[in-house]
Amino acid sequence: MIYAGFLLGSLGCSGASGGDEQSTQVGETTQTETDASTSEDTNETESDSETGEPDPISYAEPGEFGVGNVAIDLADPNGDRDLHVELWYPAAGAATGAGQALVDFAPDEPDATSLAELVDLAPDTCVRKTTNSDASPELAELAGPWPTLVFSHCHGCARFSSFTIAEHLASHGFLVAAVDHPGSTVFDQLEDQLPPIDTATLELRRDDVMRVIDELLDPAAIGLPDPFVGLADPDRLGVFGHSFGAVTTGMVLQDDPRPTAGVAIAAPIENPLLPGVTMAGITEPLLMFVAVEDNSITEFGNTAIRQNFSDASSPAWKLEFADTGHFGFSDLAGLSDYFAAGCGEGQRQTNDEPFTYADPFEVRSLAAGRVAAFFALHLLGDEDARAQLEADDPLLDVKVK
């Protein structure tokens, strides 16, 4: 198993109407509709007058904004580690709903063919093959600066590995930047050229994330499209990551004072087999996800996550997802054998019994809502988000400290 290699070799991934009639139906308002609208307005007014506050935002549902995404390249002025970054952001108007094909994230050969072949064979029941975001629409008319998040992907994954979470966050007003860690992407994995999972690689990944933060916060940034320059809010900055990206998130929180909250998905931040990060070095609020049936990091890794939670500074949250595999949180779940842990039929790592993994679409949606609630609480100051973060769900066991 992939992530077992991470842990056991270091710990990081594994009927049509006539025209006039139609005009009446669409362009005119009936008395019934008027009465219903008046009733709704009255009820809404009464509700608002009772509380004096608008209804709380539901972070489990998509937010009020359409979502756009655009790719940028950040040149390395000191070497050969150029960074390819995807920005997800609140867009003007509602999203068209057409979305983009997953394969559009790899427009150049040979990566385009490699990804297209995998997507063509991958099960629709696991892999999300189309986004809800539009390519490069205008930014939403939302006063800046914007709360900003940086995402770190797993070992052998990609900047688009968790686009479900990214676009959900953007719909709620966050600017999200996701970086391809050079040498550690799905395309390197396909060529069997991944680097070792060790402290040196971890430090490179930390530096990648910190460089993205540098660029986002630079008022004279040359690597960003003009509308994004100076848009990121230095006082509302968070980081999150999956698998080796969770460890990367921990090291960034430990070594960079700018992010003020983080989410670690399906990997322990402090790992006895991968030195470099300690829970004692992290004081920011943390949200940790455990995939209970994680056949990549196995129970060894999950035990380490639980210990991380025990050792974490308060406040911290641990959400355990039942029947979920390592890649159940990823939009690439089931893309290939490498990403199999979390898709379809499997064997429980807890007791070796056969079972069916939780629906990855349900897992990703649930995860996205909790991540949004966490960052809304800590970066937006929305106290109503706390109850949503901690709410019961049939898939979840929630612990708070």
C-alpha positions in Angstrom: 0.0 0.0 0.0 1.2 3.5 -0.9 0.8 5.1 2.4 2.1 2.2 4.3 5.2 3.0 2.4 4.9 6.4 3.8 4.5 5.2 7.3 6.6 2.1 7.2 9.2 3.8 5.1 8.7 7.3 6.5 4.9 8.2 6.7 3.2 10.4 4.1 0.7 9.3 1.2 -0.5 5.8 0.6 -44.9 19.2 -23.5 -44.1 22.3 -25.4 -46.3 25.4 -25.0 -47.1 28.1 -27.5 -45.0 31.3 -27.5 -47.6 33.5 -25.9 -48.4 30.9 -23.2 -44.7 30.4 -22.4 -44.2 34.2 -22.2 -47.0 34.4 -19.6 -45.5 31.6 -17.6 -41.9 32.9 -17.5 -42.3 36.6 -17.8 -45.4 37.3 -15.7 -46.1 36.8 -12.1 -49.4 35.1 -11.1 -51.5 36.1 -8.1 -50.6 32.8 -6.4 -46.9 33.5 -6.9 -47.4 37.0 -5.6 -49.2 35.8 -2.5 -46.6 33.1 -1.9 -43.8 35.6 -2.3 -45.5 38.1 0.1 -46.0 35.3 2.6 -42.4 34.3 2.3 -41.2 37.9 2.7 -43.5 38.3 5.8 -42.2 35.1 7.3 -38.6 36.1 6.6 -39.2 39.6 8.1 -40.8 38.1 11.2 -37.9 35.6 11.6 -35.3 38.4 11.3 -37.2 40.6 13.7 -37.4 37.9 16.2 -33.6 37.3 16.2 -32.3 40.6 15.0 -29.8 38.5 13.0 -29.8 36.9 9.5 -30.1 33.2 9.4 -26.8 31.4 9.9 -24.8 30.4 6.8 -24.9 26.7 6.1 -21.3 25.6 5.5 -22.4 22.1 4.6 -24.1 23.6 1.4 -22.4 25.5 -1.4 -22.0 29.1 -0.7 -23.5 32.2 -2.4 -20.7 32.6 -5.0 -20.0 31.0 -8.3 -16.5 29.5 -8.5 -13.7 30.1 -10.9 -10.2 28.6 -11.2 -7.1 29.7 -13.0 -3.6 28.2 -13.3 -0.5 30.2 -12.7 3.2 29.5 -12.7 5.7 30.9 -10.2 9.3 30.9 -11.4 12.0 30.0 -8.9 14.5 32.9 -8.9 17.0 30.8 -7.0 16.9 27.5 -8.8 14.9 25.1 -10.9 11.9 24.5 -8.6 9.2 26.4 -10.5 5.7 26.0 -9.1 2.5 25.3 -10.9 -0.4 26.6 -8.9 -4.2 26.5 -9.2 -6.3 29.3 -7.8 -9.9 28.7 -6.9 -11.9 31.9 -6.1 -15.3 33.4 -5.7 -16.5 34.4 -9.2 -18.8 37.0 -10.6 -22.3 35.7 -11.1 -23.4 32.1 -10.6 -21.3 29.3 -12.1 -22.6 28.1 -15.4 -22.9 24.5 -14.1 -21.1 23.2 -17.1 -17.9 22.8 -15.1 -14.6 21.5 -16.5 -13.3 18.1 -17.3 -10.8 16.7 -14.9 -8.5 16.0 -17.9 -8.4 19.8 -18.5 -6.0 20.2 -15.6 -3.3 18.5 -17.7 -3.3 20.3 -21.0 0.2 19.4 -22.1 1.7 16.2 -23.3 2.6 13.6 -22.2 0.6 14.3 -19.1 -2.6 15.0 -21.0 -2.7 11.5 -22.5 -1.6 9.8 -19.3 -4.4 11.4 -17.3 -7.0 10.9 -20.1 -6.3 7.2 -20.2 -6.7 6.9 -16.4 -9.9 8.9 -16.3 -11.4 6.9 -19.2 -11.0 3.7 -17.2 -11.8 5.0 -13.8 -15.1 4.2 -12.1 -17.7 7.1 -12.1 -18.8 5.9 -8.7 -15.5 7.1 -7.2 -13.6 9.5 -9.3 -15.2 13.0 -9.8 -14.5 13.7 -13.4 -16.1 17.2 -13.8 -15.8 20.3 -11.6 -18.5 22.8 -10.7 -16.1 25.7 -11.4 -15.6 27.8 -14.5 -12.3 28.5 -16.2 -11.1 32.1 -15.5 -14.3 34.0 -15.0 -14.2 37.5 -13.5 -13.8 37.8 -9.8 -16.8 38.3 -7.6 -17.6 41.8 -6.4 -16.5 41.0 -2.9 -14.6 43.5 -0.9 -11.0 42.6 -0.3 -8.8 41.5 1.1 -10.0 37.9 1.0 -9.5 35.1 3.5 -6.9 32.8 1.9 -6.0 29.1 2.1 -3.1 27.1 0.7 -3.5 23.4 0.0 -0.8 20.7 -0.1 -1.5 17.5 -1.9 -0.4 13.9 -1.1 2.7 12.1 -2.3 1.9 11.2 -5.9 -1.2 13.4 -6.2 -1.7 16.8 -7.7 -3.0 20.4 -7.1 -6.4 19.3 -8.4 -6.6 16.2 -6.1 -9.1 17.9 -3.7 -11.0 20.3 -6.0 -14.3 19.4 -4.3 -13.0 21.0 -1.1 -11.3 23.8 -2.9 -14.3 24.9 -4.9 -16.6 24.5 -1.9 -14.4 26.9 0.1 -14.3 29.4 -2.8 -18.1 29.4 -3.0 -18.0 30.6 0.6 -15.7 33.5 -0.2 -12.2 32.0 0.3 -9.3 32.3 -2.1 -7.7 28.9 -2.3 -4.3 28.2 -3.8 -3.2 24.6 -4.5 0.4 23.9 -5.5 1.9 21.0 -7.5 4.9 19.9 -5.5 7.5 19.3 -8.2 8.6 15.7 -8.5 5.8 14.5 -6.3 2.8 14.6 -8.6 0.6 11.9 -10.1 2.6 12.1 -13.3 5.8 11.4 -11.4 4.1 8.5 -9.7 3.1 7.1 -13.1 6.7 7.2 -14.2 7.8 5.6 -10.9 9.9 8.7 -10.1 8.6 9.8 -6.8 11.2 11.1 -4.3 11.7 9.5 -1.0 9.3 10.4 1.8 11.8 11.9 4.2 12.6 15.1 6.0 14.4 16.6 3.1 11.4 16.1 0.8 9.1 17.4 3.5 11.2 20.6 3.8 11.0 21.2 0.1 7.2 20.8 0.3 7.0 23.2 3.2 9.1 25.7 1.2 6.7 25.3 -1.8 3.8 26.3 0.4 5.6 29.2 2.0 6.7 30.5 -1.5 3.0 30.5 -2.6 2.1 32.4 0.6 4.9 34.9 -0.2 3.6 35.5 -3.7 0.0 35.8 -2.5 0.9 38.4 0.1 3.4 40.4 -2.1 1.8 43.7 -3.1 4.1 43.8 -6.1 3.7 40.1 -7.1 4.6 39.4 -10.7 3.5 35.8 -10.8 -0.2 36.6 -10.1 -2.8 37.8 -12.6 -3.4 41.5 -11.8 -6.8 41.1 -10.1 -5.2 38.8 -7.5 -2.3 41.1 -6.5 -2.8 42.2 -3.0 -6.1 40.3 -2.7 -5.0 37.8 0.0 -5.5 38.8 3.6 -2.4 38.3 5.7 -4.5 38.3 8.8 -6.8 35.6 7.6 -4.6 32.9 6.3 -4.9 29.1 6.7 -3.3 25.9 5.4 -4.6 22.4 4.8 -3.4 19.2 3.2 -4.0 15.5 2.6 -1.7 12.7 3.5 1.9 13.9 3.0 0.2 17.2 2.5 -1.1 17.0 6.1 2.4 16.6 7.4 3.5 19.5 5.2 0.6 21.5 6.7 2.0 20.8 10.1 5.5 21.8 9.2 4.2 25.1 7.8 2.3 25.9 10.9 5.3 25.0 13.0 7.8 27.1 11.0 5.8 30.0 9.5 3.9 32.4 11.8 1.6 33.7 9.1 -1.0 30.9 8.9 -3.3 30.9 11.9 -5.3 27.6 11.4 -4.8 24.3 9.7 -6.5 21.1 8.6 -4.6 17.8 8.5 -6.4 15.1 6.4 -5.6 11.4 6.9 -2.0 11.5 8.2 -0.3 12.3 11.5 1.5 15.6 11.7 4.0 14.3 14.2 5.3 11.0 13.0 7.9 8.9 14.7 9.2 7.7 11.4 9.4 11.2 9.8 11.2 13.7 12.0 10.8 17.4 11.6 7.4 18.3 13.1 6.3 18.2 16.7 2.9 18.9 18.1 4.6 21.0 20.8 5.7 23.3 18.0 2.2 24.1 16.8 -0.1 26.4 18.8 -2.7 27.2 16.0 -6.2 25.7 16.0 -6.2 22.3 14.2 -8.7 20.1 12.6 -7.7 16.4 12.0 -9.5 13.9 9.8 -9.1 10.1 10.4 -10.1 7.6 7.7 -11.1 4.7 10.0 -10.5 2.1 7.3 -7.2 3.6 6.1 -5.5 0.8 4.3 -2.6 3.1 3.3 -1.3 4.4 6.6 -3.0 1.5 8.5 -3.9 1.5 12.2 -0.3 2.5 13.0 -0.9 5.8 11.3 -4.4 6.3 12.7 -3.1 5.7 16.2 -0.5 8.4 15.6 -3.2 10.8 14.5 -5.1 10.1 17.7 -2.0 10.7 19.7 -1.4 14.0 17.8 -4.9 15.1 18.8 -4.2 14.2 22.4 -1.0 16.2 22.3 -2.4 19.1 20.4 -2.9 22.6 21.9 -6.5 23.6 22.4 -8.6 24.2 20.4 -8.4 21.1 18.3 -10.9 18.8 16.6 -10.7 15.2 15.5 -13.3 13.8 13.1 -13.2 10.1 12.4 -14.9 9.0 9.2 -16.3 5.5 9.4 -15.9 3.0 6.5 -13.6 5.6 4.8 -10.3 4.8 3.1 -7.2 6.9 2.6 -8.3 8.4 -0.7 -12.0 8.7 0.1 -11.3 12.4 0.7 -9.7 12.8 -2.7 -11.3 13.4 -6.1 -8.8 10.9 -7.5 -10.1 8.0 -5.4 -10.2 4.9 -7.7 -8.3 6.7 -10.5 -5.8 3.8 -10.5 -4.5 1.0 -8.2 -2.4 3.7 -6.4 -5.6 5.5 -5.4 -7.7 2.4 -4.7 -7.9 2.7 -0.9 -11.3 4.3 -0.5 -13.1 3.1 -3.6 -15.5 0.2 -4.0 -14.9 -3.1 -2.2 -12.1 -3.5 0.3 -10.9 -5.3 3.3 -11.1 -3.6 6.7 -7.7 -2.7 8.0 -9.2 -2.8 11.5 -10.3 -6.5 11.4 -9.6 -7.9 7.9 -13.3 -8.3 7.2 -14.6 -7.6 3.6 -16.7 -4.4 3.3 -17.7 -1.6 1.0 -16.0 1.8 1.4 -18.2 4.8 2.2 -19.3 6.6 -1.0 -16.4 9.0 -1.8 -18.8 11.6 -3.1 -20.5 11.6 0.3 -17.2 11.6 2.1 -15.8 14.5 0.1 -19.0 16.6 0.5 -19.1 16.0 4.2 -15.4 16.8 4.5 -15.7 20.0 2.5 -18.5 21.3 4.7 -16.5 20.6 7.9 -13.4 22.2 6.5 -15.4 25.3 5.5 -17.0 25.5 9.0 -13.6 25.2 10.6 -12.0 28.0 8.6 -15.2 30.1 8.9 -14.9 29.8 12.7 -11.2 30.7 12.9 -10.7 33.0 9.9 -14.1 34.7 9.5 -15.0 34.8 13.2 -18.3 33.1 12.5 -19.3 31.5 15.9 -22.3 29.9 14.3 -19.9 27.7 12.4 -18.8 25.9 15.6 -22.0 23.9 15.9 -21.8 22.9 12.3 -18.2 21.8 12.7 -19.1 19.6 15.7 -22.5 18.4 14.5 -23.4 14.7 14.6 -23.4 12.6 11.4 -23.9 8.9 10.8 -20.4 8.7 9.3 -18.6 10.7 12.0 -17.2 10.4 15.4 -16.4 13.9 16.6 -14.0 14.8 19.4 -13.1 18.3 20.6 -10.6 19.7 23.0 
